[in-house]
Amino acid sequence: MLFLGKVLVVDDDQNVLELVKLYGEREGFEVVAVDDGDLVLAAFDRENPDVVILDIMLPGQDGLSLCRRLRAVRMIPIIMLTAKGEEADRVLGLEMGADDYVAKPFSPRELVARIKAVLRRSQAADPATNWQLKYPGLEIRADIRKVLVDAAESEVTPREFDLLYHLAQNPQRVFTREELLGAVWGYDYFGDQRTVDVHIRRLRTKLASLPHEYLQTVWGVGYKFTPPVKGGETGFA
């Protein structure tokens, strides 16, 4: 069977851990299970996973705190797996840096599909592609998947990078939320369109030091990337 990657799943419910392990390994993933929040950072360092699945309510450190700490270590895809399915909890998880969320009770097949989707997006950049998108104060490097704001690296998540890069590749084009979900999250994404709004809001915060607002809302439609009219270098390098 083709090896698809390593998954670190964190949950204090042994039934959940066994279910994720069963379905994940059936599809070709290696699944490492942890049932205590205080053990996650050591396991993350030891196992070097390709994707992390985090429950919010955990003994020891909670999932939201762990999401933030893992993001500080490495820009790895993170899926929140939680019984807290209310919109406020989903939005909070996304704002902490999660790429996706699954509310319990969940379909293990859906969870595996989401794992595959976030990995596809995080690995989508062609390492042979050396394009750089350069705008005044902003540089987006597809070859190394980094965003530079005023020449300093900005800590964007894999999904934030994909969203910003997709918009910047198509300056002035207006995308609906549905189009962005299809292009960035994949057409097999199961979430709602408000996920796009959360990621746009996070990106705006990270670009807030720039005098020009690159990410603009087109009310009633969606979003577009708008370069400055004058000054600076724009377009493909």
C-alpha positions in Angstrom: 0.0 0.0 0.0 1.2 3.5 -0.9 2.4 5.4 2.2 0.5 8.8 2.3 2.1 10.3 5.4 2.1 10.4 9.2 -0.8 11.6 11.3 -0.6 12.7 14.9 -4.1 12.4 16.4 -4.7 13.8 19.9 -7.9 12.9 21.8 -8.7 11.6 25.3 -11.4 9.3 24.0 -9.8 5.9 23.2 -12.6 5.0 20.9 -11.9 8.0 18.8 -8.2 7.2 18.7 -8.8 3.6 17.6 -11.3 4.7 15.0 -8.9 7.2 13.4 -6.1 4.7 13.6 -8.2 2.0 11.9 -9.5 4.1 9.0 -6.2 6.1 8.6 -4.0 3.0 8.4 -6.5 1.4 6.0 -6.0 4.3 3.6 -2.2 4.3 3.9 -1.4 6.7 6.7 0.8 5.9 9.7 -1.2 7.1 12.7 0.3 8.0 16.1 -2.2 8.5 18.9 -1.8 10.7 22.0 -4.4 11.0 24.8 -3.0 13.8 26.9 -2.3 17.4 26.0 0.9 17.5 28.0 2.4 14.8 25.9 1.7 16.4 22.5 4.8 18.6 22.1 7.2 15.7 22.8 5.3 13.4 20.4 5.3 16.2 17.8 9.1 16.6 18.0 9.7 12.8 18.1 7.4 11.7 15.3 7.6 14.7 12.9 4.1 14.2 11.6 2.7 15.5 8.3 -0.7 16.5 9.8 -2.1 16.9 13.3 -5.6 16.2 14.4 -6.4 18.0 17.7 -9.4 17.7 20.1 -10.1 20.9 22.0 -11.0 19.5 25.4 -8.0 17.5 26.6 -6.4 16.7 30.0 -3.4 18.9 30.4 -3.0 21.5 27.7 -6.1 22.2 25.7 -6.2 21.8 21.9 -6.4 25.6 21.1 -3.3 26.3 23.1 -1.5 23.4 21.5 -2.6 24.6 18.0 -1.0 27.9 18.7 2.2 26.4 20.1 2.6 23.9 17.2 2.2 26.7 14.7 5.1 28.5 16.4 7.3 25.4 15.8 6.3 24.5 12.2 3.7 25.4 9.6 2.0 22.0 9.6 -1.7 21.3 8.6 -3.9 21.1 11.7 -7.5 19.8 11.8 -9.5 20.5 15.0 -11.6 17.4 16.0 -14.0 18.5 18.7 -17.5 18.0 20.2 -17.8 21.8 20.3 -19.5 22.3 17.0 -20.9 25.7 17.6 -19.9 28.4 15.1 -18.0 30.5 17.7 -15.8 27.4 18.6 -15.2 26.6 15.0 -14.2 30.2 14.3 -11.9 30.3 17.3 -10.1 27.2 16.2 -9.6 28.6 12.7 -8.3 31.9 14.2 -5.8 30.0 16.3 -4.3 28.7 13.1 -6.2 25.5 12.3 -6.7 24.6 8.7 -10.0 22.7 9.1 -12.4 21.4 11.7 -14.5 18.3 12.2 -17.3 18.3 14.8 -18.2 15.1 16.7 -19.9 12.8 16.1 -18.0 12.5 12.8 -17.7 10.2 9.9 -14.2 8.5 9.8 -14.4 8.5 6.0 -15.0 12.2 6.0 -12.1 12.8 8.4 -9.8 10.8 6.2 -11.0 12.8 3.1 -10.2 16.0 5.0 -6.7 14.7 5.9 -6.0 14.0 2.3 -7.3 17.4 1.3 -5.2 19.4 3.7 -2.1 17.4 2.7 -2.8 18.0 -1.0 -3.0 21.7 -0.5 0.1 21.9 1.7 2.2 19.9 -0.8 0.7 21.5 -3.9 3.5 23.9 -4.7 5.8 22.6 -7.3 9.4 22.9 -5.9 10.6 23.4 -9.5 8.5 26.5 -9.8 10.6 29.6 -9.0 7.9 32.3 -9.5 7.8 35.1 -7.1 4.9 37.4 -6.7 6.3 40.9 -5.8 4.2 43.9 -4.9 5.1 47.0 -2.8 6.0 45.7 0.6 4.8 42.2 -0.2 6.6 39.2 -1.7 5.0 35.8 -2.0 7.6 33.0 -2.7 5.9 29.9 -4.2 9.2 28.0 -4.4 9.7 28.1 -0.6 6.1 28.8 0.4 6.9 32.0 2.3 5.4 35.4 2.6 7.6 38.4 3.2 6.0 41.6 4.5 8.4 44.6 4.4 11.2 42.0 3.8 10.4 40.2 7.0 8.9 36.7 7.0 5.3 36.5 8.1 4.1 33.4 9.9 1.2 32.3 7.7 -0.4 28.9 7.9 -0.3 26.5 4.8 -3.9 27.4 4.0 -3.4 31.1 4.4 -0.4 30.9 2.0 -2.5 29.0 -0.6 -5.3 31.5 -0.3 -3.1 34.6 -0.6 -1.1 33.1 -3.4 -4.2 32.1 -5.4 -5.7 35.6 -5.1 -2.4 37.3 -5.8 -1.9 35.2 -9.0 -5.1 36.7 -10.3 -5.0 40.4 -9.3 -8.3 42.3 -9.7 -10.3 39.2 -10.3 -13.2 38.8 -8.0 -13.7 35.3 -6.5 -16.8 34.1 -4.8 -16.3 32.2 -1.5 -17.5 29.0 -3.3 -14.8 29.5 -5.9 -12.1 30.0 -3.3 -13.2 27.0 -1.4 -12.9 24.9 -4.6 -9.6 26.3 -5.6 -7.9 26.4 -2.2 -9.6 23.9 0.0 -10.5 21.5 -2.8 -13.8 20.4 -4.2 -14.1 17.7 -1.7 -14.1 20.2 1.2 -17.1 19.7 3.5 -17.0 22.9 5.5 -19.0 26.1 5.1 -18.1 29.3 3.3 -17.5 31.3 6.4 -14.1 29.5 6.6 -13.0 31.8 3.8 -13.9 34.9 5.8 -11.9 33.7 8.8 -8.8 33.1 6.7 -9.1 36.5 4.9 -9.4 38.2 8.3 -6.3 36.5 9.6 -4.4 37.4 6.4 -5.5 41.1 6.7 -4.1 41.1 10.2 -0.8 39.8 9.1 -0.6 42.4 6.2 -1.9 45.2 8.4 1.5 47.0 8.6 1.4 47.7 4.9 0.0 51.1 3.8 -2.1 49.5 1.0 -5.0 47.0 1.6 -4.3 44.2 -0.8 -7.3 42.0 0.2 -10.5 43.7 -0.6 -14.1 42.7 -0.1 -16.5 42.9 -3.0 -19.8 43.1 -1.1 -22.4 40.5 -2.0 -19.8 38.6 -4.1 -16.5 37.7 -2.4 -12.9 38.9 -2.4 -10.2 40.2 -4.7 -6.5 41.0 -4.6 -5.8 44.6 -5.6 -2.3 45.9 -6.1 -1.5 49.6 -5.7 -2.2 51.7 -8.8 1.2 53.4 -8.7 4.6 52.8 -7.3 6.6 49.7 -6.6 7.1 46.5 -8.6 4.1 44.4 -9.3 3.4 41.1 -10.9 5.5 38.0 -11.6 9.3 38.0 -11.0 
